[in-house]
Amino acid sequence: MANFEKQMKLNRSTIFIATSSAALLLVLIIQVSWLFKAAKNKEDLFNEKANIVLARTTEALLSDKETCKNIQVCVGKKETHKIDSLFRHYMNFYNFHMAYSFEVVRPNFIMLNNSYVNNIYPNKPGCYKQSLDEVSNRNGWELKLFFPAKKQFIIAEMGTLFITSVILLLVVLVLFWRTVLLLMKEKQLWERTTEFLNNMTHEFKTPLTNIALAGKMIVKDSTGKTKHYSEIILEENEKLRLQVEQVLSMTALERGEIPLLKTELDFNALITEAIKSMTLQIENKQGSIQVNLHANEHLVMGDKTQLAHALCNLMDNAIKYANEKPELLIETFNKDKNLVVTVSDKGIGIEKEYQQKVFDKFFRVPTGDVHNVKGFGLGLAYVKKIIELHNGSIALESEKQKGTTFTITLPHA
């Protein structure tokens, strides 16, 4: 059974790591895809600017009649200088600063033996072209604009974004695996600590049983002070036994090793039995307990032993944290389809900032250097766990120096 549970926990850990790794890989793929898309957008923007510059230059040429007339015959230095100056102007205007070159050509024809023959004019990389038919009376001339370093320009534009993304992804990967390793180490430490506590508390049980037996034998055969001291031994032994049982129960509950034996039980009767077991502690402190069992529907499905322990824990808390003489009030009533049980006291109360934390395992309300109340901080955590396993809930209301009320809600049987 233990090996099966370990295997199940190992499988859950493996599934968690595999799922997290797959999610991280998916994020990496999305990021790479986004980078390619961003590069495509950069290229589209580049193409749009290049085409605009080319179109504006062509429009400017249309407005220059003399240049249009000269292009109809041939392209000389004067025309080349004019076109170059137009390109520089519009590239500066559109904040487009990079090396370029241009040509004015007839792509499909070359002059051979005083006549035009067909010619395939190859395009260079980063080439943009605009027809000059309107400039040159439809003689098939084209204005071509070249950007030899187009690819390098786009890569440079993407460089910072790409490097930053890669660095961030690497950092996330390292942190993820570092976190996984730390979690695995913490889990191993938690398992070892739990096993140690479990073994330690089991080792305590035998000597505690022997002490109790010896104390009872002394009480039977002694009088006076010896009897009084023996009673103290038995009382302290009982306290230790309860603490050990509490640690064992909490550990076993978390591991799911205590199956709840749920039966239909009378909760009002359960309260009466629990009060009987706490009567001696209340009387020792000259306290009092008032019971108002108003619930008409008081049958619930539950584990009698565990629910009784939970009630005793709440009453024990009320006794421990009483100002002087403990005053307890236990009430039951019905609300909707639930049984509601309240355990109230007029003790020292709990400050608002600690009220949500009191159900945490090992948490104890800070009291400075004064430690009048002993314990491990497991009582309320145990109670909350038991109530939740019965599909119920527990809440508290408290005011400093005025007392605390715990409210348990359980479904009807």
C-alpha positions in Angstrom: 0.0 0.0 0.0 2.8 2.4 1.0 4.7 1.6 -2.2 1.6 2.2 -4.3 1.0 5.6 -2.7 4.7 6.5 -3.3 4.3 5.5 -6.9 1.1 7.6 -7.3 2.9 10.6 -5.8 5.9 10.0 -8.2 3.5 9.8 -11.1 1.8 13.1 -10.1 5.2 14.8 -9.9 6.2 13.4 -13.3 2.9 14.6 -14.8 3.4 18.0 -13.3 6.9 18.4 -14.6 6.0 17.0 -18.0 3.0 19.3 -18.3 5.0 22.4 -17.2 7.8 21.5 -19.6 5.3 21.1 -22.5 3.6 24.5 -21.6 7.0 26.2 -21.5 8.0 24.6 -24.9 4.7 25.9 -26.3 5.5 29.4 -25.0 9.0 29.0 -26.7 7.4 28.0 -30.0 4.9 30.9 -29.8 7.7 33.3 -29.1 9.8 32.1 -32.1 6.7 32.3 -34.3 6.0 35.8 -33.0 9.6 36.8 -33.8 9.3 35.5 -37.4 6.0 37.4 -37.7 7.6 40.6 -36.4 10.4 40.1 -38.9 7.8 39.8 -41.7 6.1 42.9 -40.5 9.5 44.8 -40.6 10.0 43.6 -44.1 6.5 44.7 -45.2 7.1 48.1 -43.6 10.5 48.3 -45.5 8.8 47.4 -48.8 6.1 49.9 -48.2 8.6 52.7 -47.6 10.7 51.7 -50.6 7.7 51.7 -52.9 6.5 55.1 -51.6 9.9 56.6 -52.2 10.0 55.1 -55.7 6.5 56.3 -56.4 7.1 59.9 -55.2 10.3 60.0 -57.2 8.5 58.9 -60.3 5.7 61.5 -59.7 8.4 64.2 -59.4 10.0 63.1 -62.7 6.5 63.4 -64.4 6.4 67.1 -63.4 9.9 67.8 -64.9 9.2 68.1 -68.7 12.8 68.5 -69.7 13.9 65.4 -67.9 11.0 63.4 -69.4 12.0 64.6 -72.9 15.6 63.5 -72.4 14.7 60.1 -71.0 12.7 59.4 -74.2 16.1 59.4 -76.1 18.6 58.1 -73.5 19.6 58.6 -69.9 22.6 60.8 -69.3 24.5 62.2 -66.4 22.2 65.1 -66.0 19.1 62.9 -65.7 20.9 60.5 -63.4 21.9 63.4 -61.0 18.3 64.7 -61.1 16.9 61.2 -60.2 19.5 60.7 -57.4 18.7 64.0 -55.8 15.0 63.1 -55.8 15.7 59.7 -54.2 17.9 61.4 -51.5 15.2 64.0 -50.8 12.3 61.4 -50.3 14.4 59.0 -48.4 15.3 61.7 -45.9 11.7 62.8 -45.8 10.5 59.3 -44.9 13.4 58.8 -42.5 14.8 55.9 -44.6 18.5 56.0 -44.2 20.5 53.3 -45.9 22.7 52.6 -49.0 20.9 52.4 -52.3 21.5 52.4 -56.1 19.2 52.8 -59.1 19.0 52.2 -62.8 16.8 53.5 -65.7 16.5 50.7 -68.2 14.4 49.0 -70.8 14.2 45.5 -69.3 12.9 43.5 -72.3 14.9 45.1 -75.1 18.5 45.9 -76.0 19.8 47.7 -79.1 21.6 45.3 -81.6 22.5 46.3 -85.2 20.4 49.5 -85.0 17.3 47.5 -83.9 15.7 46.4 -80.5 15.8 42.7 -79.7 14.2 40.9 -76.7 16.3 40.6 -73.5 15.7 39.1 -70.1 16.9 41.6 -67.5 17.5 39.8 -64.2 16.4 41.5 -60.9 19.0 42.0 -58.2 18.2 41.3 -54.5 16.3 44.1 -52.8 15.0 45.5 -56.1 12.0 47.7 -56.5 10.8 49.0 -59.9 8.4 51.6 -61.3 7.3 51.9 -65.0 8.3 55.2 -66.8 5.9 54.7 -69.6 4.2 58.1 -68.9 7.6 59.8 -68.7 9.0 58.3 -71.9 5.9 58.1 -74.1 5.4 54.4 -73.4 8.8 53.2 -74.7 9.1 50.5 -71.9 11.5 52.3 -69.7 11.6 51.4 -66.0 13.1 53.0 -62.9 14.7 50.4 -60.6 15.7 51.1 -57.0 18.1 48.7 -55.3 18.9 48.1 -51.6 21.8 45.7 -51.4 21.8 45.6 -47.6 18.1 45.1 -47.2 18.4 41.7 -45.4 21.1 42.9 -43.1 19.1 46.1 -42.3 16.0 44.0 -41.2 18.2 41.7 -39.2 19.8 44.7 -37.5 16.4 46.2 -36.8 15.3 42.8 -35.2 18.6 42.3 -33.4 17.7 43.9 -30.1 14.3 42.4 -29.9 15.6 39.0 -30.9 18.5 39.0 -28.4 16.3 40.3 -25.6 13.7 37.6 -26.3 16.3 34.8 -26.4 17.9 36.0 -23.1 14.5 36.2 -21.4 13.5 32.7 -22.6 16.8 31.3 -21.4 16.3 33.0 -18.0 12.8 31.6 -17.7 14.1 28.1 -18.6 16.9 28.2 -16.1 14.5 29.6 -13.4 11.9 26.9 -14.2 14.3 24.0 -13.9 15.9 25.6 -10.8 12.4 25.9 -9.2 11.6 22.3 -10.1 14.9 21.0 -8.5 14.2 23.1 -5.4 10.6 21.8 -5.2 11.9 18.2 -5.5 14.5 18.8 -2.7 11.8 20.5 -0.5 9.5 17.5 -1.1 12.2 15.0 -0.2 12.9 17.1 3.0 9.2 17.2 3.9 8.9 13.5 3.4 11.9 12.8 5.6 10.6 15.2 8.3 7.2 13.7 8.3 8.7 10.2 8.5 10.9 11.3 11.4 7.9 12.8 13.3 5.9 9.7 12.7 8.6 7.4 14.0 9.3 9.7 17.0 5.7 9.9 18.1 5.4 6.1 17.7 8.5 5.7 19.9 6.9 7.9 22.5 3.8 5.7 22.9 5.4 2.7 24.6 7.2 4.7 27.4 4.0 6.8 28.0 1.9 3.6 28.3 4.4 2.2 30.8 4.5 5.4 32.8 0.7 5.5 33.0 0.6 1.9 34.2 3.3 2.5 36.8 1.5 5.6 38.0 -1.8 3.8 38.5 0.0 1.1 40.5 1.6 3.7 42.8 -1.8 5.4 43.3 -3.4 2.2 44.4 -0.7 1.4 47.0 0.1 4.9 48.4 -1.4 7.7 50.5 -0.8 11.4 51.2 1.9 13.2 49.2 3.0 10.1 47.2 -0.6 9.7 45.9 -0.7 13.4 45.0 2.5 13.2 43.1 1.4 10.1 41.4 -1.8 11.9 40.2 0.4 14.7 38.8 2.4 12.1 36.9 -0.8 10.5 35.5 -2.2 13.9 34.5 1.0 15.0 32.7 1.2 11.6 31.1 -2.3 12.0 29.7 -1.3 15.5 28.3 1.7 14.0 26.6 -0.4 11.1 25.2 -3.0 13.5 23.7 -0.2 15.6 22.1 1.4 12.4 20.6 -2.0 11.2 19.3 -2.7 14.6 17.8 0.6 14.6 15.9 0.0 11.0 14.7 -3.6 11.8 13.7 -2.6 14.9 11.7 0.1 13.1 9.9 -2.1 10.1 9.1 -4.9 12.3 7.9 -2.7 14.2 5.5 -1.4 10.8 4.1 -5.0 9.5 3.9 -4.0 6.6 6.2 -7.0 7.0 8.6 -10.2 5.9 6.8 -13.3 7.6 8.2 -15.8 5.2 9.5 -19.0 7.2 8.7 -22.2 6.1 10.3 -25.5 7.9 11.0 -25.0 9.5 14.5 -26.8 11.8 16.8 -24.7 15.0 17.1 -26.5 16.3 20.2 -25.7 13.0 22.0 -22.1 13.3 20.7 -21.8 16.8 22.3 -23.1 15.4 25.6 -20.4 12.7 25.6 -17.7 15.1 24.7 -18.7 17.5 27.5 -18.5 14.6 30.0 -14.9 13.9 28.9 -14.0 17.6 29.4 -15.8 18.1 32.7 -12.8 17.4 34.9 -10.7 20.1 33.2 -13.5 22.6 33.5 -14.0 21.8 37.2 -10.3 22.1 37.9 -10.4 25.7 36.7 -13.7 26.4 38.4 -15.3 27.0 35.1 -18.8 26.5 33.7 -20.4 25.2 30.5 -23.8 26.0 29.2 -25.5 23.8 26.5 -28.4 24.9 24.3 -29.3 22.1 21.9 -32.0 23.7 19.8 -31.5 21.6 16.6 -34.5 19.4 15.7 -32.6 17.7 12.8 -29.4 16.6 14.5 -28.5 13.4 12.6 -25.3 13.5 10.5 -23.2 11.0 8.6 -19.8 11.0 10.3 -17.0 9.3 12.1 -17.9 9.4 15.8 -14.4 9.2 17.1 -12.9 11.9 14.9 -15.8 14.3 15.4 -15.7 13.8 19.1 -11.9 14.6 19.1 -12.7 17.7 17.0 -15.2 18.9 19.6 -12.9 18.2 22.5 -10.1 20.2 20.8 -12.4 23.2 20.5 -13.4 22.9 24.1 -9.8 22.4 25.2 -8.9 25.6 23.4 -11.6 27.5 25.1 -10.4 26.3 28.5 -6.7 27.0 27.8 -7.3 30.6 26.6 -9.8 31.6 29.3 -8.9 34.7 31.2 -9.5 33.1 34.6 -12.6 30.9 35.0 -13.6 29.4 31.7 -17.2 30.1 30.5 -18.2 27.9 27.6 -21.5 28.0 25.6 -22.3 25.2 23.1 -25.4 25.6 20.9 -26.9 23.7 18.0 -29.6 24.8 15.5 -30.7 24.1 11.9 -30.0 26.3 8.9 -31.3 25.2 5.5 -30.3 21.6 5.2 -27.4 21.8 7.6 -26.7 21.3 11.3 -24.9 24.3 12.8 -22.8 23.9 16.0 -21.3 26.9 17.8 -18.6 26.7 20.6 -18.2 30.0 22.3 -16.0 31.3 25.1 -15.3 34.5 27.0 -11.6 34.2 26.8 -8.7 36.4 25.6 -9.9 36.4 22.0 -7.8 36.4 18.8 -6.6 39.6 17.0 -8.1 40.1 13.5 -4.8 39.8 11.7 -4.4 36.2 13.0 -7.9 34.9 12.6 -7.4 33.3 9.2 -4.0 31.8 10.1 -5.2 29.9 13.3 -6.3 27.0 11.1 -2.8 26.7 9.5 -0.7 23.8 10.7 1.9 24.7 13.4 0.7 28.3 13.6 0.2 29.7 17.1 -0.9 33.3 17.9 2.2 35.3 19.0 2.2 36.1 22.8 5.7 37.7 23.0 7.9 36.1 25.6 5.0 34.6 27.6 4.2 30.9 26.9 1.6 30.0 29.4 -0.2 27.7 26.9 1.6 24.7 25.6 1.0 23.0 22.3 2.2 22.3 18.8 -0.3 24.5 16.9 -2.0 21.4 15.4 -5.4 21.4 17.2 -7.3 23.8 15.0 -5.6 22.5 11.8 -6.8 19.0 12.8 -10.4 20.2 13.5 -10.6 22.0 10.1 -9.3 18.9 8.3 -11.8 16.6 10.1 -14.8 18.9 9.4 -13.8 19.3 5.7 -13.6 15.5 5.3 -17.2 15.4 6.5 -18.2 17.9 3.7 -18.6 20.7 6.3 -17.0 24.0 7.1 -15.7 25.9 10.1 -15.4 29.6 10.7 -14.6 31.8 13.7 -15.6 35.2 15.1 -13.4 36.7 17.7 -12.8 40.0 19.5 -9.8 40.8 21.6 -10.5 40.3 25.4 -14.2 39.5 24.7 -14.0 35.9 23.5 -14.2 33.6 20.4 -17.0 31.7 18.7 -16.3 28.7 16.4 -19.1 27.8 14.0 -19.2 24.3 12.5 -21.6 23.6 9.6 -22.4 19.9 8.7 -24.9 18.5 6.2 -27.8 16.5 7.5 -27.7 12.8 7.2 
